[in-house]
């Protein structure tokens, strides 16, 4: 049903980006936000084309409060977004991405929310895998190599394999298919000169 509704975030992309950089100084955090934005825009273009901007802002702002208010993760974002005049739907979508760690957070329902959850940890794993490649790039990373990194839990141990598998389950696809989807999208973003190496 959500595919036919046009969602308004209440913010322009410039306002959303200004908010991100107001609360995030760590370049890694900004890059992670831009990566999720690029991924979300890409998937929205495929499955919810009237809401590309909304999906993009969900990706861009999903960790808005993480750097300065980690103990209030997503709740502080809700407050900051309300102050900035954003629509409550934006905060709700963002709240869902911590559902596996916080039972007070709503469960992802919309495809957008499921995709955010699935891509958050997976993009982290792919980024960690990029760093150990001789090319330092995703462009020549094979699915086989990513699958190996996924299985090797000591590698980038902070990236929750359980959350990645749960993300695939939420999307109704096998984990290997999610790995492939994420890798292809990250590769395409890198090829286009986006925020992925
Ligand atoms: Fe994140």
Boltz pocket constraint, residues with backbone or C-beta under 6 A from the ligand:
constraints:
  - pocket:
      binder: B
      contacts: [[A, 32], [A, 62], [A, 63], [A, 120]]
      max_distance: 6.0
